[in-house]
Each structure stands twice: as structure tokens, then as C-alpha cells.
Amino acid sequence: MTVPELRIKAANHAPVRTERPYVLYWMTSARRTQDNFGLDRAVDEARRLKKGLVVLEALRVGYRWASDRHHLFVLQGMADNQKALAAAGVTHHTYVEPEPGAGKGLIEALAAQAALVVTDDFPCFFLPKMIGAVAARLDVRLEQVDSNGLLPIRATERTFHRAFDFRRFLQANLPNHLGQAPRADSLRGLDLPAAALPAEVLRRWPAPEAGLLAGEAKALARLPIDHTVGRAVFSGGAVAALRRWRSFLERDLALYGEGRNHPDDDRSSGLSPYLHFGQISAHRIFRELTEAEGWGRERLKAKGGGEKEGWWGMSSGAESFIDELVTWRELGFNFSSRVQNYDQYRSLPEWARATLEAHQADPRPQLYSAKQLEAARTHDEIWNAAQRQLVQDGRLHNYLRMLWGKKILEWSTTPQEAAAVMIELNNKYAVDGRDPNSYSGIFWVLGRFDRAWGPERPIYGQIRYMSSDNTAKKIHLKQYLLRYGAQAKLL
């Protein structure tokens, strides 16, 4: 099917230039060749205009928190895309900046020969500002395509402040969009004219050396990025993403509802890094999940009241997973696409700021500097283990992420400082950082998407409270603490 109009947004007022030789797809956040509305749109328009197709996939070095870890994850995805696009006969230009600012002018040079430019619509980090700035400089139409989730981010003009309200909205409106999915393989049967890159592009912005795309340490070492944050314990790219998804589907889904909360069991999906970099699509996950469940839309309840389970008519594990994949993940996209300061303390609900600030002067049982926290040098064994996992592996267990944030609030002089420390540590080390979901998790610690809780406590006020002692009683931690305890080494 064609891309729904609700997912397409013109980023400028320039015209389509039908006299030019190709359609340019600027791949920025949906870094995949399958189940991708952005690529579908570029292919459809290339066919309609009888033009060639060029796919640009670039990687800056000047973004905040640029490191070996984040760069390598993207580079591994580039290598997968290069193979898939080459097999389909599509011109794919990869570019990795050797120094900040070296890529300036690349988009304009490619767009100067483009009939149309298509890119991704991602409402977070530096991407909205970057695309807005580029759009203003182009003399050709630039379209942004939303391929983020099952619900188009423009399907509502409302900003949701509670998961319950968003879930109820989804249950009333999502069925209208479930039949609108991207093509499983946009490149299948592709028959487009050949597209040659402008000579200036090849000269000024050449493709990276093979060693860099292969992730060789000596090639990464030449880039001006943070080399103290080493590679994650898992690989990036569409191939690794699909392998991880299918392993979870076969082995862990049935036990997800309860097992995901226990670090020793670790039944979490591990998909958030791949979803963040667009290396796998929520539509593919949903499609293959429903196939495994033998599910049909006739199982949906006619009306939902915002309940977590039962509306879909799937197994308990599947419904629990869908609530995370769709409700919580897309709630973050709803918020970040409509609230400009989504990544700042002042975006918290008024009640949360009021209660936190009323207790801002409360004595803290412990105070730790940002450096002490980063080095996992606190008195709390469980917190230290969680921080070590984040630093070493590039991920943080979902349940412990909540405790991790609550204790940072407790050990910081102000809630504003706590927010800044959480953002810094998470975005520096977590492969899935810098994402709407990341900011949802960080600011949930401080009251976003939550409600007031009693009794009122020192420091927390009416913010939901968590303690390490209670956590140790509720979840299985023995093996986790052996792996990430005091004997474990940080980077």
C-alpha cells in the first residue's frame, strides 16, 4: 500500500523538481531497508516520476555523547544496509564525518540533483533542528515521513500526560491504523533507472574506508569521538536486531510478564537500542507477534477502558509486551513531538515540580557527585551494580532503571541536578539513550506520566518512592549481583 498521508509532512515549501534525475532518501532515524514508510515513500515517488533512487546514510561526529559505542552501533547498521541496497541495485552513499562540520553541504549537494528529498520524522535529540535547518536551505521539496510506531504521531493533536489516558485513546483509535503497515521489503522487484552520484559528492564526501564500516578499532580511534566509552556487549544492525527479536519471541515472550522484572531471569526483549536507531520496525515486531499468536483483529474487544490486559485478546506475555512496545513507547513519541522542552526539568507536571521543590531543602542521607555516581562509588550495592551494567554493557535492566533514577534523586542536592545527572549518564552510556523512551523513563522518576502518591516523604514529597531494601525483597538479584557486583570492573 502507499504511505498514509497522515505520516507525510512537508518540511519546506519548495516544489518537486521533475527535471532532475533521482529521488533522494536521506536515512536519519529509520535506518533499515524493510518495514520502512520513509523508504516506501521514496520508492513510490521514484516510480511515479520514473527517476532513479539514491539513499544517503551519514554519521556526524559532532553530536553530544558521540563515542565508540554509539558510532559502532550505527556503523554496523550501515554495513547491513549497504549489502541490502547493493543487492537491489540501489545507489547507497555512506558518509562518516572525519571531523565536526566536515559533512556541511553534503545534503545540499545531493539535493541539487534531486527531484524530491524524503527523510525520516523523529521528534527527539538534534534531528528536528537539523532537518528544519536543511529544509530551509533546499530549493526542492523535502518530506518527512513518520515510521516510528503503529499510531502516526499526528493521529492526535492532544498531549497525553498519563499512560492510562493514552492507552484508552489507543484502544478507541488504533484499530483504524492497524491495516496501514509499511511494505515488508520495499526493495523487492525494484526496477528503477540507474542513479549516479554527483562527482563533487564523491570527491568532497567520500564513502568511509572498509575498516571503519567493519568497526575496526584502529579506524574508530582516528575519529574525534569519546573513546573511553567502548563497544556494547551486543551488536548493531538490522541482522542483529532481527536475530534478537526472534530469539525473544521464541524463548522469552511467554514468561515476559513476570520474568522481565527479575534481573536474574532477564526476560526483557533487549529491542530498545534497535528501535531507537530504527534498525527494526515496530510494525514488523507487531506483525510477527500476531502471526506467532495466531491472532486476528476479530479478537479485539469492541471497546476498551484503558485496561493493560484483555483488550487485545492475546496471551498474557504478548499483551504485557505490547503495552510496553505500543502504549509506553508511543506515549513518549506523543509527548516529545508536542512538548518542546520534553528533555528539561520544567516539562514536569506542575504537581510534581511543586512537591519536589517543597522538599528541596530536606536533608539528604547521602550526597554523591556526578563523578562518584558515574564510577559506581556509592554505599548501595544494588545501585552500584546497575550503574556498572550501564557502563560496561550499554544497557540497564528495565526494573532497576527505575530504582537507579530514584536513588539519584535521593542523593542529589536538587531535583534539577538529579535530572541532569540521569540524562548525562543514560545518554552517555545507554545505546538506547537520546530517545523519547529514554526521557520518558528519566522523567517518570520525577513524576511524569505518574500521579501523586502517599504518604508524603522527605525529599520525594508525593513522588512515587522506591528503596533498595524493598527491591531486593521483590526481585531475583543473586546472579545479577555476582555479575555486576563490587568485583566487576568499569571501563
Residue, then its C-alpha position, 0 to 999 in steps of 0.5 A: m500500500t502507499v504511505p498514509e498521508l497522515r505520516i507525510k509532512a512537508a518540511n519546506h515549501a519548495p516544489v518537486r523538481t521533475e527535471r532532475p534525475y533521482v529521488l533522494y532518501w536521506m536515512t536519519s532515524a529509520r535506518r533499515t531497508q524493510d518495514n520502512f514508510g520513509l523508504d516506501r515513500a521514496v520508492d513510490e515517488a521514484r516510480r511515479l516520476k520514473k527517476g532513479l533512487v539514491v539513499l544517503e546514510a551519514l554519521r556526524v561526529g559532532y553530536r553530544w555523547a558521540s563515542d565508540r559505542h554509539h558510532l559502532f552501533v550505527l556503523q554496523g547498521m550501515a554495513d547491513n544496509q549497504k549489502a541490502l541496497a547493493a543487492a537491489g541495485v540501489t545507489h547507497h552513499t555512506y558518509v562518516e564525518p572525519e571531523p565536526g562540520a566536515g559533512k556541511g553541504l553534503i545534503e545540499a549537494l545531493a539535493a541539487q540533483a534531486a527531484l524530491v528529498v524524503t527523510d525520516d520524522f523523529p521528534c527527539f535529540f538534534l534531528p528536528k533542528m537539523i532537518g528544519a535547518v536543511a529544509a530551509r536551505l533546499d530549493v526542492r521539496l523535502e518530506q518527512v515521513d513518520s515510521n516510528g510506531l503503529l499510531p502516526i504521531r499526528a493521529t492526535e493533536r492532544t498531549f497525553h500526560r498519563a499512560f492510562d489516558f493514552r492507552r484508552f485513546l489507543q484502544a478507541n483509535l488504533p484499530n483504524h491504523l492497524g491495516q496501514a503497515p509499511r511494505a515488508d521489503s520495499l526493495r523487492g522487484l525494484d526496477l528503477p533507472a540507474a542513479a549516479l552520484p554527483a562527482e563533487v559528492l564523491r570527491r568532497w564526501p567520500a564513502p568511509e574506508a572498509g575498516l571503519l564500516a567493519g568497526e575496526a578499532k584502529a579506524l574508530a580511534r582516528l575519529p574525534i569521538d569519546h573513546t573511553v566509552g567502548r563497544a556494547v556487549f551486543s551488536g548493531g544492525a538490522v541482522a542483529a536486531l532481527r536475530r534478537w527479536r526472534s530469539f525473544l519471541e521464541r524463548d522469552l515472550a511467554l514468561y515476559g510478564e513476570g520474568r522481565n522484572h527479575p534481573d536474574d531471569d532477564r526476560s526483557s526483549g533487549l529491542s530498545p537500542y534497535l528501535h531507537f536507531g530504527q534498525i527494526s520496525a515496530h510494525r514488523i515486531f507487531r506483525e510477527l507477534t500476531e502471526a506467532e499468536g495466531w491472532g486476528r483483529e476479530r479478537l479485539k474487544a469492541k471497546g476498551g477502558g484503558e485496561k493493560e490486559g484483555w483488550w487485545g485478546m492475546s496471551s498474557g506475555a504478548e499483551s504485557f509486551i505490547d503495552e510496553l512496545v505500543t502504549w509506553r513507547e508511543l506515549g513518549f513519541n506523543f509527548s516529545s513531538r508536542v512538548q518542546n522542552y520534553d528533555q528539561y526539568r520544567s516539562l514536569p507536571e506542575w504537581a510534581r515540580a511543586t512537591l519536589e521543590a517543597h522538599q528541596a531543602d530536606p536533608r539528604p542521607q547521602l550526597y554523591s557527585a556526578k563523578q562518584l555516581e558515574a564510577a559506581r562509588t556509592h554505599d548501595e550495592i544494588w545501585n552500584a551494580a546497575q550503574r556498572q551494567l550501564v557502563q560496561d554493557g550499554r544497557l540497564h535492566n528495565y526494573l532497576r532503571m527505575l530504582w537507579g533514577k530514584k536513588i539519584l534523586e535521593w542523593s542529589t542536592t536538587p531535583q534539577e541536578a538529579a535530572a541532569v545527572m540521569i540524562e548525562l549518564n543514560n545518554k552517555y552510556a545507554v545505546d538506547g539513550r537520546d530517545p523519547n523512551s529514554y526521557s520518558g523513563i528519566f522523567w517518570v522518576l520525577g513524576r511524569f506520566d505518574r500521579a501523586w502518591g502517599p504518604e508524603r516523604p522527605i525529599y520525594g514529597q508525593i513522588r512515587y518512592m522506591s528503596s533498595d531494601n524493598t527491591a531486593k525483597k521483590i526481585h531475583l538479584k543473586q546472579y545479577l549481583l555476582r555479575y555486576g557486583a563490587q568485583a566487576k570492573l568499569l571501563 
